[in-house]
Amino acid sequence: MTTPENMTPDRPGPAPVDLTWTANPGGPVSQWIDNHARQLFIMPAVLMILVFSIFPLVASLIIAFSRIRLRGGGYQVRFVGWKNFEKQIFGSEQFHFLGTFTQMSVVGWMVGLSVTGLILWWMYKYVTTQFTVVGFIGRLITASVTIAIAFMFAATFFSGNPFGTLGVTLFYVFVGCGVQFLIGLGLAFLCSQQIRGRNFFRVAFFIPMMITPIGVGYVFRMLADTTKGPFTPLWQGLGLKDFAWATDPWAARVFIVIGDSWQWIPFVFIILLAAFENVPRDYVEAAEMDGAGSWQIFREITWPQVLPVAVTVMLIRVIEAFKIVDLPNIMTSGGPGIATESMSLHSFFAWRALDLGQSAAIAYLLLFVTVVICVSFFNLIVLNRMRQND
């Protein structure tokens, strides 16, 4: 029996057709583009980052280790090593950056030694329980910076001496962000409940964030005017008619924190509100049926669900707070003296005085402090929370 060409001797029917396409109309170039399409699409964004982020970072680092003299028709750059940083930490600008160091008080010694003891105990527990080389190095950097900051405040604030721009910046960050978080958390929780007019309050609370920081600075400068401002009757009633808040260091800092909080509370509020509204209602209703009170429901169900978002929003806010410059510049110009001058404003004033090396050095000191605090916050709180959930 003869087998047709399109039949196989073992199995009747048409032979399988070879659908493999070997032609390559575009050639090797087209094939290479197809294989690297993802890299090619992302390359413009990478180049933009390199040009507008990495290059200024490297250029400013070179300037931080140099002394630049502007001259007619050009400028002279001279490498000076760590001298710009030494001037801020140990030299003639120490009072400006760290504060005025004189004899430390008894309270200052108690604060410094107490913080040092707690940090050493924390390091000892880590070494004896879950020691890793990378973790130890990271915690060693965190511990060193924490002890240095503690003794800085012990020698200045707790000893009756003025602190410098580093202390002012940390005051804005920790006090301001703490106030913003607590008020934003409370408003978000209230607006997540079934109350009348909550849609109106959601819009009203979000408006301050739409105003530019310069506008906020001028507004609060006007509101705080005790002689001609709109709250003058109130100041008179409180006996503050002749009170010049801009000449008092702590009053000026507090007013700047109030203005900064008014602007940034909506940011914390809107994100935490979304987190509250995403808490599963089934859990809350089940707890209510079991007889749990409002505080128990918040502590055991709502807060653990909101905590990851709360930690993230505070990390973002802390990073942004380290860069505060608009309100101190508009409201007080860093005064009285340098009492309200942040590190960003300190760097700006040095740049305006054409001391570019010092300006870059201050900016890199700010970068170092910001990175250490924010990375420590992320590793010790965010990652630790994630490990507990796992």
C-alpha positions as CSV (number, residue, x, y, z in Angstrom):
1,M,0.0,0.0,0.0
2,T,1.4,3.3,-1.0
3,T,1.5,6.1,1.6
4,P,0.7,9.6,0.2
5,E,3.2,12.3,0.8
6,N,1.0,14.2,3.2
7,M,0.3,11.1,5.3
8,T,2.5,9.4,7.9
9,P,2.9,5.6,7.9
10,D,2.2,5.5,11.7
11,R,-0.7,7.9,12.0
12,P,-3.2,8.8,9.3
13,G,-3.9,12.4,8.5
14,P,-2.0,15.5,7.3
15,A,1.6,15.9,8.3
16,P,2.3,18.7,10.8
17,V,3.2,22.0,9.2
18,D,6.3,23.8,10.3
19,L,5.2,27.3,11.5
20,T,8.7,28.4,12.6
21,W,9.5,31.8,11.1
22,T,13.1,32.2,10.5
23,A,13.0,35.4,8.5
24,N,14.3,38.6,10.2
25,P,13.2,41.5,8.1
26,G,14.7,44.1,10.4
27,G,18.1,42.5,10.7
28,P,20.2,42.3,13.9
29,V,19.6,46.0,14.8
30,S,15.9,45.5,15.0
31,Q,16.3,42.3,17.1
32,W,18.7,44.1,19.5
33,I,16.2,46.9,19.9
34,D,13.4,44.4,20.7
35,N,15.6,42.6,23.3
36,H,16.6,45.9,25.0
37,A,13.3,47.8,24.7
38,R,12.8,48.2,28.5
39,Q,16.3,49.6,29.0
40,L,15.8,52.0,26.0
41,F,12.5,53.3,27.3
42,I,13.9,54.0,30.8
43,M,17.1,55.5,29.6
44,P,15.8,59.1,29.1
45,A,14.6,59.2,32.7
46,V,18.0,57.8,33.9
47,L,19.8,60.5,31.9
48,M,17.6,63.2,33.3
49,I,18.4,62.0,36.8
50,L,22.1,61.9,36.1
51,V,22.1,65.4,34.6
52,F,19.8,67.2,37.1
53,S,20.6,65.2,40.3
54,I,23.9,63.4,40.3
55,F,25.9,66.0,38.5
56,P,24.9,68.9,40.9
57,L,25.6,66.5,43.8
58,V,29.1,65.8,42.7
59,A,29.8,69.4,41.7
60,S,28.7,70.7,45.1
61,L,30.8,68.0,46.8
62,I,33.9,69.4,44.9
63,I,32.9,72.9,45.9
64,A,32.6,71.8,49.6
65,F,36.2,70.8,49.6
66,S,37.4,73.9,47.8
67,R,37.6,77.6,48.4
68,I,36.3,79.7,45.5
69,R,37.3,83.3,45.0
70,L,35.4,85.3,42.4
71,R,37.4,87.6,40.3
72,G,36.9,89.8,37.3
73,G,36.3,87.7,34.3
74,G,36.3,84.4,36.2
75,Y,37.0,82.7,39.5
76,Q,39.8,80.8,41.3
77,V,39.2,77.4,42.8
78,R,41.6,76.1,45.5
79,F,41.4,72.7,47.1
80,V,41.3,73.1,51.0
81,G,40.2,69.6,52.0
82,W,38.1,69.4,55.2
83,K,38.7,73.0,56.3
84,N,35.2,74.1,55.4
85,F,33.7,71.4,57.6
86,E,36.2,72.0,60.4
87,K,35.3,75.6,60.4
88,Q,31.7,74.8,61.0
89,I,32.3,72.1,63.7
90,F,35.4,73.2,65.5
91,G,36.4,76.6,64.1
92,S,35.1,80.1,64.1
93,E,31.7,79.1,62.8
94,Q,31.0,76.6,65.5
95,F,28.7,79.0,67.4
96,H,26.7,79.4,64.2
97,F,26.3,75.8,63.3
98,L,26.4,73.9,66.7
99,G,25.9,76.7,69.2
100,T,27.8,78.5,72.0
101,F,29.7,76.1,74.2
102,T,30.7,77.3,77.6
103,Q,30.6,75.5,81.0
104,M,28.0,72.7,81.0
105,S,25.5,72.8,83.8
106,V,24.6,69.9,86.1
107,V,21.3,69.4,84.2
108,G,23.3,69.3,80.9
109,W,25.6,66.6,82.2
110,M,22.7,64.6,83.5
111,V,20.9,64.7,80.2
112,G,24.1,63.9,78.2
113,L,25.1,61.0,80.4
114,S,21.6,59.6,80.6
115,V,21.2,59.5,76.8
116,T,24.7,58.0,76.5
117,G,23.8,55.3,79.0
118,L,20.5,54.4,77.2
119,I,22.3,54.2,73.8
120,L,25.1,52.0,75.2
121,W,22.4,49.7,76.8
122,W,20.6,49.6,73.5
123,M,23.8,48.6,71.7
124,Y,24.7,46.0,74.3
125,K,21.3,44.3,73.8
126,Y,21.7,44.3,70.1
127,V,25.2,42.8,70.3
128,T,24.1,40.1,72.7
129,T,20.9,39.1,70.9
130,Q,20.9,39.6,67.1
131,F,24.4,40.8,66.1
132,T,25.3,41.3,62.4
133,V,28.2,43.2,61.1
134,V,26.1,45.5,58.8
135,G,23.5,46.1,61.5
136,F,26.2,46.8,64.0
137,I,27.9,49.4,61.8
138,G,24.5,51.1,61.0
139,R,23.6,51.2,64.7
140,L,27.0,52.5,65.6
141,I,26.6,55.4,63.3
142,T,23.1,56.1,64.7
143,A,24.4,55.9,68.3
144,S,27.3,58.2,67.6
145,V,25.1,60.9,66.0
146,T,22.5,60.6,68.7
147,I,25.1,61.0,71.5
148,A,26.7,63.9,69.7
149,I,23.3,65.7,69.3
150,A,22.4,64.9,72.9
151,F,25.6,66.5,74.2
152,M,25.1,69.5,71.8
153,F,21.7,70.2,73.4
154,A,23.1,69.5,76.9
155,A,25.8,72.1,76.4
156,T,23.5,74.7,74.9
157,F,19.8,74.4,75.7
158,F,20.1,72.6,79.0
159,S,23.0,74.8,80.0
160,G,21.4,78.2,79.2
161,N,23.4,78.8,76.0
162,P,22.0,79.5,72.5
163,F,22.2,76.7,70.1
164,G,23.0,77.0,66.4
165,T,21.3,76.2,63.1
166,L,21.5,72.5,63.7
167,G,19.6,72.7,66.9
168,V,17.1,75.1,65.3
169,T,16.5,72.7,62.4
170,L,16.1,69.7,64.7
171,F,13.5,71.8,66.7
172,Y,11.6,72.5,63.6
173,V,11.7,68.8,62.6
174,F,10.8,67.0,65.8
175,V,8.5,69.6,67.4
176,G,6.9,70.7,64.2
177,C,6.4,67.2,62.8
178,G,5.2,65.9,66.1
179,V,2.5,68.6,66.3
180,Q,1.5,68.1,62.7
181,F,1.2,64.4,63.2
182,L,-1.0,64.5,66.3
183,I,-3.3,67.2,64.9
184,G,-3.5,65.5,61.5
185,L,-4.2,62.2,63.1
186,G,-7.0,63.6,65.2
187,L,-8.6,65.4,62.3
188,A,-8.3,62.4,60.0
189,F,-9.9,60.1,62.7
190,L,-12.8,62.6,63.2
191,C,-13.5,63.0,59.5
192,S,-13.5,59.2,59.0
193,Q,-16.5,58.9,61.4
194,Q,-20.1,59.4,60.4
195,I,-20.4,63.1,61.4
196,R,-22.3,65.9,59.8
197,G,-20.4,68.1,57.4
198,R,-17.4,65.9,57.1
199,N,-17.2,66.4,53.3
200,F,-16.9,70.2,53.9
201,F,-14.2,69.7,56.5
202,R,-12.3,67.5,54.2
203,V,-12.1,70.3,51.6
204,A,-11.5,73.0,54.2
205,F,-8.6,71.2,55.9
206,F,-6.9,70.6,52.5
207,I,-6.9,74.3,51.4
208,P,-3.7,75.5,53.4
209,M,-1.6,73.0,51.4
210,M,-2.4,74.8,48.2
211,I,-0.8,78.1,49.3
212,T,2.8,78.7,48.6
213,P,5.2,78.8,51.6
214,I,6.1,82.4,50.9
215,G,2.5,83.3,51.0
216,V,2.1,81.4,54.3
217,G,5.1,83.3,55.7
218,Y,3.7,86.7,54.9
219,V,0.2,85.8,56.2
220,F,1.5,84.6,59.6
221,R,3.8,87.5,59.8
222,M,0.8,89.8,59.4
223,L,-1.4,87.7,61.8
224,A,1.3,87.8,64.5
225,D,1.6,91.6,64.4
226,T,0.5,92.6,67.9
227,T,0.0,96.3,67.0
228,K,-1.6,96.4,63.5
229,G,-2.6,92.8,62.7
230,P,-6.1,91.5,62.6
231,F,-5.7,89.9,66.0
232,T,-4.6,93.1,67.7
233,P,-7.7,93.2,70.0
234,L,-7.0,89.6,71.1
235,W,-3.3,90.5,71.8
236,Q,-4.5,93.6,73.8
237,G,-6.9,91.4,75.8
238,L,-4.1,89.1,76.7
239,G,-1.8,92.0,77.6
240,L,0.5,91.4,74.6
241,K,0.0,94.6,72.7
242,D,3.6,95.8,73.1
243,F,5.0,92.3,72.8
244,A,7.5,92.0,69.9
245,W,7.5,88.3,69.2
246,A,10.2,88.6,66.5
247,T,12.7,89.8,69.1
248,D,12.2,86.8,71.4
249,P,14.0,83.7,70.2
250,W,11.5,81.1,71.5
251,A,8.4,83.1,70.5
252,A,9.8,83.5,67.0
253,R,10.5,79.7,66.8
254,V,7.0,78.9,68.0
255,F,5.3,81.2,65.5
256,I,7.3,79.6,62.7
257,V,6.3,76.2,63.8
258,I,2.7,77.3,64.0
259,G,2.8,78.6,60.4
260,D,4.6,75.5,59.1
261,S,2.1,73.2,60.9
262,W,-0.8,75.1,59.4
263,Q,0.5,74.5,56.0
264,W,1.5,70.8,56.4
265,I,-1.2,69.4,58.6
266,P,-3.4,68.9,55.5
267,F,-0.7,66.7,54.0
268,V,-0.7,64.4,57.1
269,F,-4.5,64.7,57.3
270,I,-5.4,63.6,53.8
271,I,-3.1,60.6,53.8
272,L,-4.2,59.4,57.2
273,L,-7.8,59.9,56.3
274,A,-7.4,57.5,53.3
275,A,-5.8,55.0,55.7
276,F,-8.6,55.3,58.2
277,E,-11.2,54.8,55.5
278,N,-9.5,51.7,54.2
279,V,-9.7,49.9,57.6
280,P,-12.0,46.8,57.1
281,R,-15.4,47.5,58.5
282,D,-15.8,43.8,59.2
283,Y,-13.2,43.8,61.9
284,V,-14.7,46.9,63.6
285,E,-18.2,45.5,63.5
286,A,-17.1,42.2,64.9
287,A,-15.3,44.0,67.8
288,E,-18.5,46.0,68.5
289,M,-20.6,42.9,68.6
290,D,-18.1,41.4,71.1
291,G,-18.6,44.4,73.3
292,A,-15.3,46.2,72.7
293,G,-15.2,49.9,73.5
294,S,-14.2,52.7,71.1
295,W,-10.7,53.0,72.6
296,Q,-10.2,49.2,72.4
297,I,-11.2,49.2,68.8
298,F,-8.9,52.0,68.0
299,R,-5.9,50.5,69.8
300,E,-6.3,46.9,68.7
301,I,-7.9,47.1,65.2
302,T,-7.7,50.6,63.7
303,W,-4.3,51.7,64.8
304,P,-2.4,48.6,63.7
305,Q,-4.0,49.0,60.2
306,V,-3.1,52.7,60.0
307,L,0.4,52.4,61.5
308,P,2.3,51.5,58.3
309,V,0.8,54.5,56.5
310,A,1.4,56.8,59.5
311,V,5.1,55.8,59.6
312,T,5.5,56.4,55.9
313,V,3.9,59.8,55.9
314,M,6.0,60.9,58.9
315,L,9.1,59.7,57.1
316,I,8.2,61.8,54.1
317,R,7.3,64.8,56.3
318,V,10.5,64.6,58.3
319,I,12.6,64.6,55.1
320,E,10.7,67.7,53.9
321,A,11.0,69.5,57.3
322,F,14.8,69.3,57.2
323,K,14.7,71.6,54.2
324,I,12.6,74.4,55.7
325,V,13.8,77.8,54.5
326,D,10.8,79.8,53.4
327,L,9.1,80.6,56.6
328,P,12.2,81.6,58.7
329,N,13.4,83.7,55.8
330,I,10.1,85.6,55.3
331,M,8.9,85.8,58.9
332,T,12.1,86.7,60.8
333,S,15.1,86.6,58.3
334,G,16.6,84.1,60.7
335,G,16.5,86.5,63.6
336,P,16.7,87.6,66.3
337,G,20.4,86.9,65.6
338,I,20.4,83.3,64.4
339,A,17.7,82.1,66.7
340,T,15.3,81.0,63.9
341,E,17.9,80.3,61.2
342,S,17.6,76.8,59.8
343,M,20.6,75.0,58.1
344,S,19.1,75.5,54.7
345,L,18.8,79.3,55.4
346,H,22.3,79.2,56.8
347,S,23.6,77.7,53.6
348,F,21.6,80.3,51.6
349,F,23.1,83.2,53.5
350,A,26.6,81.8,53.0
351,W,25.9,81.5,49.3
352,R,24.5,85.0,49.1
353,A,27.7,86.2,50.7
354,L,29.6,84.4,47.9
355,D,31.2,82.0,50.3
356,L,30.4,79.0,48.1
357,G,32.6,76.5,49.8
358,Q,31.0,77.1,53.2
359,S,27.5,77.0,51.7
360,A,28.2,73.6,50.1
361,A,29.8,72.3,53.3
362,I,26.7,73.3,55.3
363,A,24.4,71.7,52.7
364,Y,26.4,68.4,53.0
365,L,26.3,68.5,56.8
366,L,22.5,68.8,56.5
367,L,22.5,65.9,54.0
368,F,24.5,63.8,56.5
369,V,22.2,64.5,59.4
370,T,19.1,64.0,57.3
371,V,20.3,60.7,55.9
372,V,21.4,59.3,59.3
373,I,18.1,60.2,61.0
374,C,15.8,59.1,58.2
375,V,17.6,55.9,57.5
376,S,17.7,55.1,61.2
377,F,14.0,55.9,61.5
378,F,13.3,53.6,58.5
379,N,15.5,50.7,59.7
380,L,14.5,50.8,63.4
381,I,10.8,51.5,63.0
382,V,9.6,50.6,59.5
383,L,11.6,47.5,58.9
384,N,11.2,46.3,62.5
385,R,7.5,46.7,62.1
386,M,7.6,44.7,58.8
387,R,9.6,41.9,60.5
388,Q,7.0,41.7,63.3
389,N,4.2,41.4,60.8
390,D,6.0,38.6,59.0
